[in-house]
Amino acid sequence: MALVESRFERFTLALISLPGIGRKTAQAVLQAEKNIPDSPDELIRVVMRTASRRGKKLTVRDADIAFERADQIIAESSEHGIQIICISDDYYPIQLREINDPPIVLFARGDCGVLLQTDSVAIVGTRQPTDFGKKSAQRIASRLAEENIAVVSGLAQGCDANAHEGCIASGGRTIGVLAHGLDM
């Protein structure tokens, strides 16, 4: 099964690395396609079946570069202990999948089971909180953790970090969401 998952990850990453293919087109291709392409020619044919207008503009070199980028992302993620979670994977958060235009791929490190916890609250705030703000973020997160509610925040300095700290101090589960990859 790991081979199929690996091929699907590679396909998904290559698909979103193609020029002119955005998330909505990629999602349409992923939903429509049953075959996982392994070559640049096959990747272009797959895109053509669902998004012929976009696919006509692609070259074999575009698809080759997309597969190279996908392979690079997979290798670097593996090297750094980063898990790649595609939108159709079991670990992809249900609530995130239901938003308009969800990300096709998530990159995660740690206990990915936290992503499946449906009772969660996002805590965000300024990077330069007052002492009251710091203590409030910690106290609120701590109380949420005691009620088995996961705390979601952005891992930024300030209120975000205070929320994560408060949650962890109370033995809770916390998720850090970054706007960029885990490699930065």
Backbone as JSON, one array per atom type, in Angstrom:
{
  "sequence": "MALVESRFERFTLALISLPGIGRKTAQAVLQAEKNIPDSPDELIRVVMRTASRRGKKLTVRDADIAFERADQIIAESSEHGIQIICISDDYYPIQLREINDPPIVLFARGDCGVLLQTDSVAIVGTRQPTDFGKKSAQRIASRLAEENIAVVSGLAQGCDANAHEGCIASGGRTIGVLAHGLDM",
  "N": [[0.82, -1.21, 0.0], [2.02, 1.2, 0.66], [3.55, 1.83, -1.59], [1.61, 2.56, -3.5], [0.54, 4.8, -2.19], [2.82, 6.41, -2.18], [3.22, 6.76, -4.93], [0.87, 8.13, -5.5], [1.22, 10.46, -3.96], [3.44, 11.5, -5.32], [2.33, 11.95, -7.86], [0.32, 13.84, -7.18], [1.88, 15.96, -6.14], [3.44, 16.53, -8.41], [1.43, 17.3, -10.16], [0.43, 19.7, -8.99], [2.65, 21.18, -9.35], [2.81, 21.83, -11.96], [2.94, 24.32, -14.51], [0.4, 26.78, -14.71], [-1.57, 25.22, -13.57], [-3.79, 25.33, -11.12], [-5.12, 25.06, -7.73], [-7.88, 24.37, -7.92], [-8.16, 23.25, -10.48], [-6.34, 21.16, -10.22], [-7.6, 19.71, -8.18], [-9.93, 18.91, -9.53], [-8.82, 17.23, -11.49], [-7.65, 15.26, -9.85], [-9.94, 14.17, -8.66], [-11.27, 13.13, -10.85], [-9.57, 11.31, -12.07], [-8.5, 7.96, -12.26], [-6.24, 6.53, -12.8], [-2.79, 6.5, -12.0], [-0.34, 8.51, -13.13], [2.98, 7.81, -14.32], [4.86, 8.87, -15.92], [6.07, 11.76, -17.78], [4.63, 12.1, -20.23], [2.27, 10.63, -19.71], [1.28, 12.13, -17.56], [0.59, 14.55, -18.79], [-1.43, 13.59, -20.51], [-3.33, 12.79, -18.61], [-4.05, 15.25, -17.43], [-5.1, 16.46, -19.71], [-7.44, 14.98, -20.12], [-9.23, 15.93, -18.19], [-8.89, 18.69, -17.99], [-8.63, 20.01, -20.62], [-8.07, 22.43, -21.96], [-6.12, 23.71, -20.37], [-4.23, 21.69, -20.36], [-3.36, 21.55, -23.02], [-1.46, 23.52, -23.24], [0.73, 22.56, -21.95], [4.02, 21.16, -21.9], [6.15, 18.32, -22.55], [8.51, 18.73, -21.26], [7.7, 20.52, -19.22], [6.15, 18.77, -17.65], [8.1, 16.91, -16.99], [9.84, 18.47, -15.42], [8.04, 19.01, -13.37], [7.68, 16.45, -12.22], [10.31, 16.06, -11.35], [10.47, 18.08, -9.42], [8.51, 17.16, -7.64], [9.71, 14.76, -6.8], [11.93, 15.82, -5.52], [10.7, 17.26, -3.4], [9.52, 15.12, -2.0], [11.82, 13.67, -1.23], [13.23, 15.57, 0.36], [11.33, 16.05, 2.34], [11.13, 13.54, 3.54], [13.73, 13.31, 4.52], [13.69, 15.23, 6.54], [11.79, 14.32, 8.29], [9.18, 14.94, 7.69], [5.79, 14.59, 7.06], [3.82, 13.98, 4.21], [0.65, 14.95, 3.37], [-2.0, 14.27, 1.45], [-5.01, 15.6, -0.01], [-6.93, 13.59, -0.2], [-6.16, 11.76, 1.66], [-6.41, 9.8, 4.71], [-5.58, 11.17, 7.0], [-6.01, 13.82, 6.43], [-7.46, 16.77, 7.58], [-10.9, 16.75, 8.3], [-12.56, 19.02, 8.64], [-11.07, 20.98, 7.34], [-11.04, 20.02, 4.76], [-13.6, 20.6, 4.0], [-13.79, 23.33, 3.53], [-14.07, 26.16, 1.28], [-12.09, 25.86, -1.52], [-9.78, 24.23, -0.49], [-6.38, 23.5, 0.61], [-4.4, 21.34, -1.45], [-2.37, 19.73, -0.6], [-0.87, 18.98, 2.52], [1.77, 19.52, 4.83], [3.26, 17.85, 7.43], [4.53, 17.39, 10.76], [5.12, 15.34, 13.5], [2.57, 14.16, 15.74], [0.2, 13.14, 13.77], [-2.36, 12.37, 14.24], [-3.63, 14.3, 15.72], [-4.62, 16.01, 13.85], [-7.01, 14.91, 13.15], [-8.71, 15.39, 15.2], [-11.75, 16.69, 16.02], [-12.73, 18.52, 17.82], [-11.61, 21.52, 18.24], [-9.9, 24.65, 18.65], [-8.94, 27.74, 17.31], [-6.32, 29.86, 18.2], [-5.09, 32.97, 17.91], [-3.0, 35.87, 17.65], [-1.39, 39.01, 18.39], [2.12, 39.5, 17.69], [3.5, 40.81, 19.56], [2.45, 40.83, 22.37], [0.89, 42.26, 25.3], [1.74, 41.78, 28.79], [-0.6, 40.9, 29.99], [-1.97, 39.91, 27.74], [-0.27, 37.78, 26.99], [-0.49, 36.08, 29.23], [-3.22, 35.62, 29.15], [-3.58, 34.22, 26.71], [-2.15, 31.89, 27.31], [-3.61, 30.94, 29.54], [-6.23, 30.58, 28.51], [-5.71, 28.63, 26.52], [-4.75, 26.59, 28.13], [-7.01, 25.93, 29.67], [-8.7, 25.03, 27.63], [-7.27, 22.78, 26.81], [-7.56, 21.19, 29.08], [-10.16, 20.46, 28.75], [-10.0, 18.71, 26.71], [-9.79, 19.81, 24.17], [-8.33, 20.57, 21.16], [-5.72, 22.89, 20.48], [-5.2, 25.21, 18.0], [-2.83, 27.01, 16.25], [-0.51, 29.47, 14.92], [2.26, 29.12, 15.36], [3.8, 31.38, 15.6], [5.76, 33.98, 17.13], [4.8, 35.44, 20.27], [1.32, 35.77, 21.0], [0.48, 33.41, 19.68], [2.56, 31.52, 20.23], [2.38, 31.57, 23.03], [-0.14, 30.42, 23.38], [0.29, 27.81, 22.42], [2.19, 26.99, 24.3], [0.72, 27.15, 26.71], [-1.22, 25.19, 26.24], [0.35, 22.85, 25.96], [1.55, 22.76, 28.48], [-0.56, 21.96, 30.01], [-0.91, 19.41, 29.24], [-2.21, 19.07, 26.85], [-3.25, 18.77, 23.38], [-1.81, 20.15, 20.51], [-1.75, 22.07, 17.5], [0.34, 23.39, 15.09], [0.1, 25.69, 12.55], [1.44, 26.59, 9.51], [2.0, 29.11, 7.08], [3.77, 28.64, 5.14], [6.08, 26.1, 3.96], [7.35, 23.38, 6.02], [10.02, 23.38, 5.8], [11.12, 25.81, 6.11]],
  "CA": [[0.0, 0.0, 0.0], [2.9, 2.37, 0.72], [3.96, 2.17, -2.94], [0.5, 3.3, -4.11], [0.49, 6.11, -1.56], [3.97, 7.16, -2.65], [2.94, 7.14, -6.32], [-0.17, 9.14, -5.49], [1.85, 11.69, -3.5], [4.28, 12.0, -6.41], [1.4, 12.45, -8.86], [-0.3, 15.05, -6.66], [2.89, 17.02, -6.09], [3.78, 16.9, -9.79], [0.26, 17.99, -10.73], [0.36, 21.09, -8.51], [3.88, 21.87, -9.77], [2.71, 22.17, -13.37], [2.58, 25.72, -14.76], [-0.98, 27.01, -15.12], [-2.5, 24.32, -12.88], [-4.06, 25.79, -9.76], [-5.73, 24.07, -6.84], [-9.18, 23.9, -8.39], [-7.93, 22.34, -11.61], [-5.7, 19.97, -9.66], [-8.63, 18.95, -7.46], [-10.79, 18.29, -10.53], [-8.06, 16.13, -12.09], [-7.51, 14.2, -8.84], [-11.24, 13.53, -8.46], [-11.7, 12.44, -12.07], [-8.59, 10.34, -12.56], [-8.32, 6.71, -11.52], [-4.89, 6.05, -13.07], [-1.71, 7.34, -11.49], [0.69, 8.57, -14.17], [4.37, 7.66, -13.89], [5.76, 9.52, -16.88], [5.6, 13.09, -18.22], [3.58, 11.96, -21.26], [1.04, 10.2, -19.04], [0.79, 13.25, -16.76], [-0.08, 15.48, -19.71], [-2.69, 12.96, -20.95], [-4.27, 12.84, -17.47], [-4.53, 16.63, -17.34], [-5.92, 16.72, -20.91], [-8.76, 14.35, -20.0], [-10.1, 16.7, -17.32], [-8.71, 20.13, -18.21], [-7.96, 20.01, -21.92], [-7.58, 23.77, -22.31], [-4.85, 23.91, -19.64], [-3.31, 20.63, -20.76], [-2.8, 21.83, -24.35], [-0.34, 24.44, -23.09], [1.83, 21.89, -21.26], [5.01, 20.43, -22.69], [6.74, 17.17, -21.85], [9.52, 19.3, -20.36], [6.97, 21.01, -18.05], [5.77, 17.62, -16.84], [9.35, 16.33, -16.48], [10.27, 19.35, -14.32], [7.08, 18.83, -12.28], [8.03, 15.2, -11.54], [11.57, 16.3, -10.65], [10.14, 18.87, -8.23], [7.8, 16.26, -6.73], [10.71, 13.85, -6.23], [12.74, 16.63, -4.6], [9.88, 17.53, -2.21], [9.38, 13.86, -1.26], [13.11, 13.34, -0.62], [13.53, 16.54, 1.43], [10.37, 15.82, 3.42], [11.56, 12.31, 4.22], [14.98, 13.63, 5.23], [13.4, 16.07, 7.7], [10.72, 13.73, 9.08], [7.93, 15.65, 7.36], [4.81, 13.74, 6.4], [3.04, 14.62, 3.15], [-0.74, 14.53, 3.51], [-2.8, 14.72, 0.31], [-6.39, 15.91, 0.36], [-7.73, 12.37, -0.11], [-5.61, 10.9, 2.72], [-7.19, 9.67, 5.94], [-5.15, 12.16, 8.0], [-6.37, 15.18, 6.04], [-8.54, 17.2, 8.48], [-12.23, 16.8, 7.7], [-13.04, 20.4, 8.63], [-10.32, 21.72, 6.32], [-11.47, 19.51, 3.45], [-14.92, 21.15, 3.69], [-13.78, 24.76, 3.22], [-13.97, 26.5, -0.13], [-10.72, 25.88, -2.05], [-8.79, 23.77, 0.49], [-5.08, 23.12, 0.05], [-4.36, 19.97, -1.97], [-1.35, 19.0, 0.15], [-0.39, 19.52, 3.79], [3.03, 18.96, 5.29], [3.1, 17.75, 8.88], [5.53, 16.7, 11.56], [4.59, 15.05, 14.82], [1.41, 13.27, 15.85], [-0.81, 13.57, 12.79], [-3.68, 12.06, 14.78], [-4.22, 15.55, 16.21], [-5.34, 16.61, 12.73], [-8.34, 14.31, 13.06], [-9.52, 15.81, 16.34], [-12.73, 17.66, 15.54], [-12.9, 19.58, 18.82], [-10.42, 22.35, 18.23], [-10.1, 26.1, 18.65], [-7.77, 28.49, 16.86], [-5.96, 31.03, 19.01], [-4.07, 33.78, 17.24], [-2.93, 37.22, 18.2], [-0.25, 39.83, 18.04], [3.45, 38.97, 17.99], [4.04, 41.58, 20.68], [1.35, 41.03, 23.31], [1.16, 42.76, 26.65], [1.81, 40.68, 29.76], [-1.96, 40.39, 30.13], [-2.24, 39.13, 26.53], [0.49, 36.52, 27.08], [-1.1, 35.24, 30.27], [-4.57, 35.24, 28.69], [-3.44, 33.17, 25.69], [-1.75, 30.67, 28.01], [-4.71, 30.49, 30.41], [-7.32, 30.08, 27.66], [-5.26, 27.37, 25.92], [-4.66, 25.6, 29.21], [-8.39, 25.5, 29.99], [-9.18, 24.24, 26.5], [-6.58, 21.49, 26.88], [-8.19, 20.43, 30.15], [-11.45, 19.98, 28.22], [-9.64, 17.86, 25.57], [-9.98, 20.56, 22.92], [-7.02, 20.86, 20.57], [-5.45, 24.31, 20.22], [-4.59, 25.43, 16.7], [-2.28, 28.35, 16.12], [0.44, 29.63, 13.83], [3.66, 28.96, 15.76], [4.52, 32.65, 15.59], [6.09, 34.54, 18.44], [3.71, 36.19, 20.88], [0.12, 35.06, 21.44], [0.45, 32.05, 19.13], [3.48, 30.71, 21.03], [1.83, 31.47, 24.37], [-1.24, 29.47, 23.32], [0.89, 26.47, 22.33], [2.83, 26.71, 25.59], [-0.33, 26.9, 27.71], [-1.83, 23.9, 25.92], [1.31, 21.79, 26.27], [1.74, 22.73, 29.94], [-1.7, 21.25, 30.61], [-0.98, 18.07, 28.67], [-3.13, 19.05, 25.72], [-2.76, 18.54, 22.02], [-1.78, 21.42, 19.8], [-1.38, 22.02, 16.08], [0.92, 24.61, 14.55], [-0.19, 25.82, 11.13], [2.33, 27.56, 8.89], [1.61, 29.51, 5.73], [4.83, 28.16, 4.26], [6.44, 24.72, 4.25], [8.09, 23.11, 7.25], [11.45, 23.47, 5.51], [11.58, 27.2, 6.31]],
  "C": [[0.86, 1.26, 0.0], [3.35, 2.81, -0.67], [2.88, 2.98, -3.64], [0.42, 4.69, -3.53], [1.63, 6.99, -2.05], [3.77, 7.63, -4.09], [1.88, 8.24, -6.37], [0.38, 10.48, -5.0], [2.66, 12.33, -4.62], [3.4, 12.63, -7.5], [0.79, 13.78, -8.41], [0.69, 16.21, -6.64], [3.31, 17.47, -7.48], [2.65, 17.72, -10.41], [0.23, 19.45, -10.28], [1.63, 21.87, -8.84], [3.84, 22.26, -11.24], [2.34, 23.64, -13.55], [1.13, 25.81, -15.26], [-2.01, 26.1, -14.47], [-2.64, 24.79, -11.44], [-4.75, 24.7, -8.95], [-7.05, 23.52, -7.37], [-9.05, 22.94, -9.56], [-7.31, 21.05, -11.11], [-6.72, 19.1, -8.95], [-9.55, 18.24, -8.45], [-10.1, 17.09, -11.18], [-7.97, 14.97, -11.11], [-8.82, 13.45, -8.63], [-11.65, 12.69, -9.66], [-10.8, 11.26, -12.45], [-8.45, 9.13, -11.66], [-6.9, 6.17, -11.7], [-3.86, 7.04, -12.55], [-0.6, 7.37, -12.52], [2.1, 8.48, -13.58], [5.35, 8.37, -14.81], [5.21, 10.89, -17.26], [4.49, 13.01, -19.26], [2.24, 11.59, -20.63], [0.44, 11.34, -18.22], [0.04, 14.25, -17.64], [-1.41, 14.89, -20.18], [-3.75, 13.02, -19.85], [-4.87, 14.24, -17.35], [-5.46, 16.94, -18.52], [-7.32, 16.14, -20.78], [-9.73, 15.2, -19.18], [-10.05, 18.2, -17.62], [-7.96, 20.34, -19.52], [-7.38, 21.38, -22.3], [-6.24, 24.05, -21.64], [-3.8, 22.91, -20.1], [-2.66, 20.89, -22.11], [-1.56, 22.72, -24.27], [0.89, 23.77, -22.48], [2.75, 21.17, -22.24], [5.51, 19.24, -21.87], [7.8, 17.68, -20.88], [8.86, 19.86, -19.1], [6.64, 19.87, -17.1], [7.01, 16.95, -16.23], [9.86, 17.15, -15.29], [9.34, 19.18, -13.12], [7.37, 17.53, -11.51], [9.34, 15.35, -10.77], [11.32, 17.07, -9.35], [9.42, 18.0, -7.2], [8.78, 15.32, -6.04], [11.58, 14.58, -5.21], [11.98, 16.9, -3.3], [9.76, 16.27, -1.36], [10.69, 13.52, -0.54], [13.43, 14.27, 0.54], [12.58, 16.34, 2.61], [10.77, 14.59, 4.23], [12.81, 12.57, 5.07], [14.72, 14.4, 6.52], [12.26, 15.53, 8.56], [9.38, 14.4, 8.87], [7.02, 14.7, 6.6], [4.03, 14.56, 5.38], [1.62, 14.06, 3.24], [-1.54, 15.13, 2.35], [-4.26, 14.82, 0.73], [-7.27, 14.65, 0.49], [-7.24, 11.41, 0.98], [-6.5, 10.89, 3.96], [-6.83, 10.74, 6.97], [-5.49, 13.6, 7.61], [-7.56, 15.62, 6.9], [-9.88, 17.38, 7.76], [-12.73, 18.24, 7.59], [-12.34, 21.23, 7.56], [-10.76, 21.3, 4.93], [-12.79, 20.16, 3.03], [-14.93, 22.64, 3.38], [-13.74, 24.96, 1.71], [-12.48, 26.58, -0.51], [-9.66, 25.45, -1.03], [-7.45, 23.47, -0.16], [-5.09, 21.65, -0.37], [-3.42, 19.11, -1.13], [-1.03, 19.75, 1.44], [0.93, 18.83, 4.12], [2.99, 18.99, 6.81], [4.28, 17.04, 9.51], [4.94, 16.51, 12.94], [3.43, 14.09, 14.75], [0.3, 13.75, 14.93], [-2.23, 13.21, 13.23], [-4.39, 13.3, 15.32], [-5.03, 16.21, 15.09], [-6.76, 16.08, 12.6], [-9.26, 14.72, 14.2], [-10.47, 16.92, 15.89], [-13.0, 18.77, 16.54], [-11.61, 20.37, 18.89], [-10.8, 23.83, 18.16], [-8.81, 26.76, 18.18], [-7.57, 29.69, 17.79], [-4.84, 31.75, 18.28], [-4.08, 35.17, 17.86], [-1.65, 37.91, 17.77], [1.07, 39.13, 18.4], [4.08, 39.7, 19.18], [2.93, 41.88, 21.69], [1.83, 41.68, 24.61], [1.31, 41.56, 27.57], [0.43, 40.05, 29.95], [-2.32, 39.5, 28.95], [-1.54, 37.79, 26.56], [-0.18, 35.56, 28.06], [-2.49, 34.76, 29.83], [-4.49, 34.12, 27.67], [-3.07, 31.84, 26.35], [-2.9, 30.09, 28.83], [-5.86, 29.9, 29.58], [-6.94, 28.73, 27.06], [-5.18, 26.26, 26.95], [-6.04, 25.05, 29.56], [-8.98, 24.65, 28.87], [-8.57, 22.84, 26.53], [-7.2, 20.6, 27.96], [-9.53, 19.84, 29.72], [-11.25, 19.1, 26.98], [-9.98, 18.52, 24.23], [-8.6, 20.93, 22.41], [-6.92, 22.37, 20.29], [-4.69, 24.4, 18.9], [-4.07, 26.86, 16.65], [-1.15, 28.33, 15.11], [1.91, 29.51, 14.16], [4.47, 30.26, 15.7], [4.86, 33.07, 17.02], [4.86, 35.27, 18.98], [2.55, 35.3, 21.29], [0.06, 33.63, 20.92], [1.32, 31.12, 19.99], [2.95, 30.52, 22.45], [0.67, 30.47, 24.42], [-0.7, 28.04, 23.26], [1.49, 26.07, 23.67], [1.79, 26.37, 26.66], [-0.99, 25.55, 27.5], [-0.91, 22.75, 26.33], [1.5, 21.64, 27.78], [0.62, 21.97, 30.63], [-1.89, 19.87, 30.01], [-1.91, 17.95, 27.48], [-2.44, 18.78, 24.4], [-2.87, 19.83, 21.25], [-1.28, 21.23, 18.39], [-0.84, 23.38, 15.69], [0.71, 24.65, 13.05], [0.69, 26.93, 10.56], [1.85, 27.88, 7.49], [2.62, 29.05, 4.7], [5.18, 26.73, 4.66], [7.22, 24.6, 5.54], [9.59, 23.2, 7.04], [11.99, 24.89, 5.74], [11.62, 27.52, 7.79]]
}
